[in-house]
Amino acid sequence: MSIRRVALLTAGGFAPCLSAAVGDLIERYTEVAPDVEIIAYQYGYHGLLTGNYVVIDEEGRKNAGVLRQYGGSPIGNSRVKLTNAKNLVERGLVKEGVDPLAFAAERLREDGVDVLHTIGGDDTNTTAADLAAYLRDHDYDLTVVGLPKTIDNDIVPIRQSLGAWTAAEQGAGFALNVIGEHRSNPRMLIVHECMGRNCGYLTAETARRYHELLKDRQWAPSLGLTKERWDVHAVFVPEAKLDIAAEAERLKAIMDEQGNVNIFLSEGAGVPEIIAEMEAKGEEVQRDPFGHVKLDTINPGQWFARQFADKIGAEKVMVQKSGYYSRAAAANEEDLALIKQMCDLAVDCALRGEPGVIGQDEENGDQLGAIAFERIAGGKPFDITQQWFVDLMAELGQNLEPAAATDGEA
């Protein structure tokens, strides 16, 4: 396959991998196929629809490695769903009656793109596959090779998505300062809310890293500095049954003994209960272009705080969210190694015309390869029966049972 022009695109929410992945892709092409032109669509599918892209020049190729030092995305993201024509018309991205998918596909043809690298979640990557399928049906050959980006680590069947390790590490560091507030008032309740709409992985991994971080610290009990006061006292994730009464009884005992309670909460935990409560009051539940409930409008952390505050006798409540702090961080060493490995393979696959999403295939012995787009899906739940999580819950004295199966949001 002869490749003349490659396009890069990052989409969806940020994760601590986007900048490094863009840099690594540029470096790999410069190393193995320096004559291939590289362009980058600005702000994801928004830039594709508007024809907004930049050409990576010689200076950009030379400085690509600098991107590994930064978080965010140097080429910009947006939340654009190409199958939501109504929303795109309202935003002025396409005209009434235009099929956005066909419009975007034709833009790729006009721009002479032979390979499209998408760095995003399941929707980002499967949408790119739909674009390629449309173009093939119209006699244009486009190879799409995606990279899995999400701090939720919830892409089927990929073992580890890029950026999730870093987000958990950053969340643990964030929690260390926030939980330092536990002696700012008697009987303090602190809720640390992590991102994770349908998957509790990030919350669980953040709690694990924070709990482990405390094991390496020195303590001075006679001076009031104890590991018990700083530790995690509860972890709530969407995949576990929510028993507020039982947990309130357990946490009240901790409050009575330690003088504070620290909760790590996934933003998706308890959402069905919150929605039911809002709708019962006749309140509108706002949703984004993807149909997702706008979690910032229902504020799960505050809802949980209200449920527990009186029951455990909290005199002061603090709710803090680490999501935006974590997701725009620069990738850590763990993620940088995985990003490099995946980007090298992504370029190799592109050069031989092999499409798919690069990832460790859980259904094939975690082998790293290009996974067919039709096998990619979102909403992979966090398995609360994993031994490391079971062990963590045992150390924290919390007993979690799997929640009843529900249909996740698209």
N, C-alpha and C positions, 0 to 999 in steps of 0.2 A: 504494500500500500504506500503510495506516494503522499507525503504530508507536507503541505506548504504553510498552513496557518493553524495555530492552536489557540483556543480561547479558554480563559480561566473565569470562574464565576463562584462567588461565595454567597450563600443565602440563608435565610432563617435567622434565629437568634445567634448571638455571639457564643463562641466557645474558645478556650485557650489553645487554639491550634491553627486558626485561620491564617494569621500572619505568617507563622512558620511554614505552613503548608504551601502558601503562595510562593514564598522564598525558595523552598526546597524544589518545587516543580520547575521554577525558572532555572535554578542551578543545574538540575538534572538534564533539562533540554539543552542548556548551553554546553554541558559536558558531552552528551552523546549525539546530539543533533543540532549543532549550532546554527545551521542554515534555516531551521524552522522558525517562522515568525510567530511571536507570542503576543496576543492581545488580552486585555482584561476588561470585561464588562463591569461598569461601575454600578454599585448597588444591586447586584444580583440580577434577577429577572426584570427588575425595573429598568436597568440599563439595557438589557436585551431588547425590551419592547420599544424603548426610546432611541435605540441606536447609539447609546452613549458608551464608548469604550476608549481605552488608551492603548497605544502600542508600546510594548516594553523595549526601550532603546538600549544601547550599549551600556550607558551609565546604570540603568535599572538592572541589567544583568550582572554588572560588576558588584552592585551593592545589595543584591538579593539576600545575601547571608545576614545582613543587618536586621531583616524582618524577624529573625528568630528571637531577637531581644525584646520584642513588643507583643502585646495582646491586641485585641480588636481585629479589624480587617483593613488593610491598606487600600483595598479596592471597594470596600463598602458592601453592606448588606441591606436587604429589605424583606418585608413579608408580602410577597406577591404570589397569589395562587392563580395559575393560568387557566384553571377550569372555572373560576369564579368571574364570569364575564360581567355580571352586574356591578360588582365591586370595582373592576378595572375601568369600566365606563365611567362610573362615578368619580374615579380618581383621574380621569382624563388620559389614561394610558392606552386605551383603544377606543375606536368609535363604535357607536351603537350598531349592532348587527354583525360586527366582525368577530370571527372565531379567534380568541387570543392565542390558542395553541398553534393554529395554522399561521397566524401573523408572526409569532416568535420564530417558528420553524423557517418561514420564508426569509426572515431577517438573517438567520444563520447562513442561509444559502447566498443571500446578497452580500454578506460580509466575507464569503469565501472560507468559512470555517470548516476544517476537515476533522478536527478533534475538539471536543468540548469536555473540559474537566470541571465537574461540579463538586464543591466542597459544602456539604450540607447534610440534613437529616434524610429520612426516608422519602418525604414528599419532594424535596429538592431533587433527589436522584432519580426517582421514578418518573417525575415530570420530564426530566432530561431524556429519559429513555423513550417517553411518548413522543418527544420532539424528533428523536432519531428515527422512530418507526414511521412517523408522518413523512419525513424526508425520503426514507427508503421507498415508501409507496409512491413517491413522486420523483423517482429516479435520481436521488442525490444521496451519496454515501457519507454518513456522519458517524464517527465513532465517539461514544460517550463513555468516559471512565470517571466514576465518582469516588469521592473519599468520604468516609462516615464521620460526621461532626455532630455531636450532641453531648452536653454535660450530663444528660439523663441516662446515657448508656442504654438506650431502649430500642435499638435497631435490630430487627430479626433478619438473619441469624448470626449477627456479628458479636463476637465475644467482648471486644473492647473498642468503644468508639473514641475518636480523638478528642482530647481536651478534658475528659471526665476525671482522670487522675489529678490533673492540675487543679480543677475546680474544687475537688474534695480537699486537697491540701490547703488551698487558699481559704476555704470555708472553715477549716480547723483553726487556722491562724486568726481569722476574723473572730471566731468564737472565744478564743483565749482572751481577747481584749474585752469583748462584750460581757463574758461571764466574770470578768474582774469587777463588774458592777455589783456582784451579789451581796457585798457588805455595805452598799450605799444606803441601805434601809433595812430595818428588821423585817423578817418574813417576806423575802423578795422572790418573786416568780419571774424567771427569764425564759422567753420563748425565742429560740433561734430558728427562723424559718428559712429553709433551703428550697431551691428550685426543684421541680419534679412534678409535672402535671399528673401523669398517670403511672410514674415509676418512682419507687423509693430508693433506687440505687444511690443517688448522690447524697441523700440524707444519711443513709446507712454508712456509706463509705466515709463521709465527713465525720460522723460520730465515732467511727472506728479509729480514724486518724487522730482525732482530738483525744480520745481515751488513751491511745498509745503514747501520744505526746506527753501526757501527764505522768506516765510511768518513769520518764527520764528526769523528772524534776525533783528538787529537794523540797522538803516540807518542814514546817516548824509548828507543830500542834499546840505547844504551850503559848505560842504567840497568835493563835487563831488561824494559822495558815495550814489548812488540811486539804488533802486530795479529795476527801469526801464532799466538801463544799464546792470544789471546782469541777467535779466530775459530771458526766451526763447522767441524768436521773430517769429520763424517758425518751424513747424514740418512737415517733408515729409516722407510719408510711401508708400509702393507699392500699397496699396488698395485705395489710393486717386488719383484723377485726377491731372495731373501735368500741371499747367498753369504758365509757367515761366514769361511770359510778365506781367500778372496781379500781381503775387507775387513780381516781381521786382519793380513794381510801388509802392506797399504797403511798401516793405522793404526800398526803397529809402527814403520814407517819414520818416521812423524810423531812418535811418542813418542820415538824415539831422537834425533831432531833437535831437537824443541821442548821435550821434557820433560813434555808433557801431551797429552791427547786429549779433545776435547769432542764428544759425540754428542747430536743432537736425535732423539728417538725418538717415534713415534706409538704409543700404548698398544695399538693393534691389530696392529702389526707383529709377526710371528713367533708370533701366537696359535695357529695350527694346530699349529706345532711344539711349543709349550708344552703344549697339550692332549694331544697324542700322547704326550709324555714323561710327563705325569701319569697318563694312563690305563694306560700300559705298567707303571707302578709300582703300579697298583691304587688310585690316589687319586681321590677324588670331585671332579668339576668342578661347582662351585656355579653356579646360574643364578637370575636375577631373574624377576618375574612375566611379563616379556615374552619369556622364553626366552633372554635374553642371558647370556653367561658373565659372572660377577661378576669383572671385571678386577682389582679390588683383592685378590681371593683368590689370583690366580695371579701377580700382580706382574711384569708384563713387563719393567719397568726392571731389576729385580734379576736376572731371567733373562738378559737381554742382558749385563749387567755380568759375570755368571759366565762367559758364553761368551767374552768378550774379555779379561778381566783377565789370565789366565795367558798367553794367546797374544801379548799385546802387552807383557807384562812390567810391568804396573801394580803399584806398591807400595801404592797406596791408591785406593779406589773410593768415589765419592759418587753417589748416585741421588737426584734431586730432581724433584718433580712440580709443575707450574705450574697444573694444571687448576682446582682450587678457588679459587686466587688469581685466575685469569683470568675464570672464568665468572660470578663475582658482582660484577664491576667495573661502575662506571657507564659508560654508553655514551660513546664518544669522538665528536668532531665529525663524522667520516665517517658513523658509524652513526646519530647523531642526525638528520642530514639525510635519510637513507634511511628511518628510522622515521617521521619527520614526513610524508614523501611517501606512504608506504604507509598510514599511519593515516588521512590525509585521504581517500585513495581508498577505504579500507575503509568509512568512514562513508558516503561518497557512494554506494557500491555497496549498502550495507545499506538506505539510504533509498529506493532505487529497486528493491529486492527482487532484487538480482543476487548469487547466492551464489558461493563459490569461495575460493581462497587467493590473496591478493594477492602478486604477485611479478613479477620480470622473466623473461619467458617465453623460455627458450633456444631453443625450437622455433618461435618467432615473432619472430625478430629482436631478442630481449631487450626486447620491448615490455612495459611495466608494465600489468598488468590483473588481473582476477579469473580465475584459472586453475581450470577445472572440477576438482572433487574426484577424479573417476575418472582424471585424468591425474597426480595427485599420488602419489609413491612415495618411499620412503627408500632409503638405500644407494647414492646416486650416488657412483661412485668418483672419486677425484682423478686427473686426467689428467696423468701424469708426462711426457707429450710436449709439454706447453705450453711455448712458447718461453721465457717468463720462468723457468720451473723448469729447463729444459735449460741455459739460460745460467748459472743459479745453481750447478748441479751442475758445470758446466765450470769456474767460478771456484774451486770447492772441490776440484776434482780428483777427483771421484767419478763413476763410471759406473754408472748404474742401468738395469736392463732390466725391462720389464713382467713381473709375476708371472703364473703360469698362472692362468686364470680359475677362480674357486671360488665356491661359493654363499655369500653373506654371511648373517649372522644376521638374523633378522626384526626 
